[in-house]
Amino acid sequence: MAVPIAFLALFFAWPLVAILRRSLVVDGRLDVPWGVVTGGLTRQVLWFTLWQATVSTALTLAAGLPLAWALCFATFAAVGVD
């Protein structure tokens, strides 16, 4: 359990914290640009991302579930094996 946690800490959490610190900390204090965070363009980008993720998930389920169901009941014969 320690190896996956160390992997995530090293290759995900540490770079993420470094990026956030460099972009949001100015002169040793937190400086969040709320005008950008709550702006109209940010809302548009968030809406598009949510919409696209929902459509992608629905299409993946529509294609994957019938295939998974069919493969669940399929039998495969070994060809050329004695």
URDA-V330940 format. One record per pair of residues at least 24 apart in sequence whose ideal C-beta (glycine too) atoms are under 7 Angstrom apart, sorted by sequence separation. I is the first residue (numbers start at 1). GAP is how many residues later the second one is. D is the distance in Angstrom with one decimal. If there is no record, write none. Layout:
[[I:GAP:D] [I:GAP:D]]
This chain:
none
